[in-house]
Amino acid sequence: MRHQAALVCLVGLFGSACDSEDPSPAASPDAGVTDSSDAEPPLDAAQDLPEDSPPDQSADAPFDEADAAEPLPSLERRTYAGLEGKRDYLLHRPAGPQDKPLVVVLHGCNQSAASFAKLTGFDLLAEEASFVAVFPEQSGQANPYLCWNWFLEDQQRRDVGEAAILHGIVGEVVAEGGIDPSRIYAIGLSAGGAMAVVLGTVFADVFAAVGTVEGCPFRGTPCLNEPSPLTGNELAQIAYSAMGAHARALPVFVVQGDADAVVKPANGDLVVEQWLGVADLADNGQLDGSVPRTPTTEQTQTAPGGKTYEILTYGEGESVWVLRWTVMGMAHAWSGGASGMLFSDPEGPDAARGAWDFFSKHVLP
């Protein structure tokens, strides 16, 4: 797939370069998304980067270097190197009983693993709730904006590319013992949220549930400032087919700000519709309305930080297919994150706790 440079300019990645007739070097046809790993195949060198940018921030200030400089004391920095490729990651493994759940936490563009751990508080929550937290880190050689390449089909495979690398990281941690393989989850922000959805799709036999905050449907490009032209049912068919022999209803936690100008709310609608459609297909291979598209319950609550949010639950008990939070007045940010950091809205409900509450109700069939 190819996205026009004009789309990227609207997102604000290239700042003043978009005001000129010539595209920036990163947006030119010769600019690519590549990886230095000899084992990982090269990506399409003609690919324009349809990635996101910090909310209400200049593209000239990519992320807070002070926040990203060092991992938090509770996190162990590691490097995974496998046949699929190579990536760094941070690991927090609480002491205590074995057979812990594992949560993969994926940062957004212009972020690092350490800064995202600090922003979300997932390492602290992991200690409190006794689950293992893994924070993979994108390589600047793979994407100059540190975005996960969720939009490239070469990166959505089980054998090579970024989805396979992330699965390899999970496998490395699981192989060390102490993990319950039926309780492995993934969540992320923006490009990280989109990649979490990719993981849940491609590795539906590994991830019990996934979450996406201001993310995109599986193969739901262009996303960003405009949603996919495909319908929710069409996207459901694509995801269901990509799941292959492991196709099933995948529980998905969706958080969307209604003031997000980067990944507009219509994309959140499509994520919900896609995974309700997959659940519909999973029982008999037909989109026959066996899974209702209307919410089972609707609530409105106010977060401690002051923002109001709507909670839509689709399904009941162990058959909750989708849980959606729509945060009123939230732009492109992680809801309930740390104060004073880019990509964070501390006034919203705590997305980390919401995700963990959702995940803890779901185990791999």
N, C-alpha and C positions, 0 to 999 in steps of 0.2 A: 504494500500500500504506500501511497505517496501523499503528503499533505503540503499544500501550497505554503510558501513563505508568508503570505498575507495572514494565514491562520495563526502562524506562530507569532507574528507581530501583534495581532489582537490580544494574544495571551500576555504579551509584555516581556518575553524572554530577551529580546534583542534591543530593547530600549530605543535610543535615538536612531539606531541603525535602520529602523523601519521607516523613518521619516525620509530617507533618501531613496533614490531610484534603485540603487544597487543593494542587493541583500548582503547581510553580514557574512563573513566567511563560514560561520557555523550553519547558516541557512542555505548556503550555495549547494548546487548539485554535487559538488566534489567533496562536501563535508559528510563524514560518515560516523556511524556508531560502531566502534571497533573494540576488540578485546585483545590484550597482549598475550594471552595464553596460547601456547602452541597447540594445545589440545582442543581449544574451543574454535569452531569454524568462524570465519569472518562474517560480519553482517553485511547487509545491503549498503554499499558505499554511497548509493544515491538517495539514501533515506533522509528526508527532512525531519527535524525533531519536533514532534507535536507535544511538547512537554509543558508543565505548569510552572508557575512562578510564585514567589511569596505574596501573600495577601496584603494589599494596600502598601506594598513596598516597591522600591525601585529595583529593577533587574541588576543594577550596579552594586547591590549589597546582597550577595548570594546567601550567606549564612553567617552566624555569629562565630568567628574563629575561636574566641575565648571559650565558648560553650563546647566547641567540637574538638579542641586541642587534645584533651586527655580523656580517656575513659573514666567513668565513675569508679570509685574505690571498690565497689561491690562487684564489678564486672571484670571478667577475664578476657583479654584479647587473644584471639586465635586466628589462624589462617587455614581455610579448607583448600586443598589442592587435589583434584580428582581428574579422571578422564574427561569429565564434562567441562572443566574449567577451574578457576581459582577465585576465591573471594575471602576477605577478612570478615570476622564476625566477633561480637561480644557475647559472653555467656554469663548468666547468673543462675547458679544451682544452689538452692537453699539446702541447709542441712536437714536431717530428719528422716522420716520414713521413706522407703523406696516406692517405686511405681507411681511417680509423680506425672502429672500432665505436663505437656510442653507447648509453649506458645511462641511462634515465630512472629516477630514484630518488625515490620518493614517501613523504613523511613521514606519520606517523599523526596522530591527534587530539591537540590541545594541544601541537603541535610546530611548529617553523618549518623552513624550508629550511636555514638556517645551522646550527641546533642538530642537525638530522638528519645533515647532512654530517659534523659533528664526531662524532656518536654512532657512525655506521656506518664512518667512515673511507673512504668511497667516493671522495672527492677524491684522497686519498693513493694509493689503489689504482689510480685512473685514471691518475695520473702514472706509477706503477710499471709498469702493464701497457699503457700507451699507448692508452687509449680515452677518449672524450669523456663526461663525466658531466654530466647536467642534473638540477637539483634544483628542480622546480616548488614554488610556495608557495600554499597555499589562502588565500583571502580571508576575513577575519572577517565580511564582509558576506554572503558566500555560505554560511557556516556558522559560527555563533558559537563553536563548539568547534574550529574549524580542521580539521574532518574533511572529507575528500573525500566527496562525496555519491554514493558508489558504489551506494547502495540505491535511488536514484530513476531510474526508466526514462527520464525526460527528460534525464538526464545520461549516458545510455548510447548516445548517437546519434553518427553520423558527421558530421552537419551542424551541430548546435548543442549547447550544454551542455559539461560539464567534459571528457568524453572527447574531444570535438572541439577544445576549447581546448588540451588536452595534446598532441593530434596536431598542432595548429597550432604549438605551441612546437617540436616535433620538426622540422616542416617549415621553420621559420625557421632553425634551426641547420643543417639539411641544405643549405638553399639557399646558405649561405655557403661551401660546399665542404669537402672534406677528410673526408667521412663515407662509409663503405661502406653503401649503402642495404640491403644484404642482411644486415647485422649490427646491427640496432636492437633493443633489449631494454628491458624495464621490470620494476621490482621495488619493493616497498614493505612497510611495516609496518602491520598491522591495517587500518584504513580505507584506507591507502595500498596495502597488499597486495591488498585487495579491488578497488581501482581499477586496479591493474596487471592483474588478471585481466579486468576490463572492457575495458581497452585491447587486450589480446590477443585478446579475443573480437570486439569491434567492428571492430578494425583488424588482423585476422589477415593481411592483405596487407602490413602494415607491420612488425609486431613478429615477429621470428624466434622468440622464446621469452620467457616471463615468469616472475617469481618472486613468491611471496607468503609473508611471515613473519607468522604468527598472523592470517591473513586469512580471507576467506570465498569460497564458490563464486560464480560468476556467477548473479545473481538468487537466491542462496541465503539469503534472509531467513527468519526474523529473525537467524540467526547468533548472535553474542554469546553470551549465557548458555544458549541452546538452539539446536540446529541446525535447519535447514530440515526441515519435515515431508516434503518430497519425497525420493524415492530418488535415488541417484547416477545411475541410468539416466534418470530423468525430468529431472534437471538437465542431463544430457548432451544430451538432445533439445532442451532450451531453448537451450543455448549453441550447438549445431550449427545450429539454425534461425536464431539471431541472427547467425551468421557469414555467412549468405547465400551469395552467389556465391563468397566467399573461404573457405568452409568447408574445414578441413583439420585434421590432427593437430597440435596446438599443444604443444610441449614446455613443461612446467611444473615449476619447482623449488618445493617446499613445505617450509616449516620450521614446526614446531608444538611447543610446550612441553606436556608431559603434565600440568603443574600449572597450566595457564592457566584461570582462573576467569572470564575476560572473554569470550574466544573459545574455547570449550571444544574439547577434542581431537576430538570428533565432527565438528566443522566441517572440520578438516583431513582427516578420513577422506572427507568428501563432496567436497572439492576433488580429491583423488586419484581417487575414483570418477567424478566428472564428466568429468575430462579423459582418463581411460582410456576412458570411454564415447564421448567425441568421437572419439578415435583409432579406435575400433571402427567408428563410423559413417562415418568419412572414406573408407574403402576402397570401400564399396558402398552406403552409406546405410542399412545394417541393423545392429541390435544383435544380432550373431550369434556373439559370442565370438571373433571373429577376432583380437582383442587380449586376451591373458590378463589377468585381474584379480589374479593372484598375482604377487608380485615375482620377478624373474629372479634377483636376488642379495639377500642379507640380511647385514649386518655390524653389529657393535657396536664403537664406538670411544670413547676418552676424550679430550676436548678438553684443550688445554694448561691451561685454567683450572680443570679438574677435573671438569666435568660429563660424564656418559656420554650418548651419543646413538646411536640406531639409524638405520642407513642402509638404505633400501629402494629398489632400482632396478627400474624396470619397463621392459623392453626391453633391447636390446643395441646397441652401436656407435652409428651415426647414428640408430637407431630407438629411442632412449631417450625414451619419452613422458613419464614422470614420475620425478623423483627426490625422495624424501621423507626429511627428517631429523626424527626425534622426539627432542627434548632432554629427558632425564629431570630432573625437579625444576624445570624452568623455568616461571615464571609468564608474564604477558603482557608480553613484552619482545623486543627485538632481540637475537638470539643473538650472543655474541662482540663486543658493542659496547664503547664507552668506559666506563671506571670512573666512578662518581660521578654518573651522569646518569639521569634518569627514563627509563623504557621500555628500559633496557639491562641485559643480563645478561652481564657480562664473563667469567663462568665457562663459558659455552657455546661451542660451535664457532663459528668466524668465518663468519657468514652471508654477508658481502660477498664473501669469497674463494670460498666455496662456490658462490655465485650466478655469479660470474665464470667459475669453472671449468666450470660447467654451460653458461652462455651461449656460451662460446668454442667449444663443440663443435657448435653449431647455427647454421646460416645459413638465410635465407629461401628456401624452395623456388623 
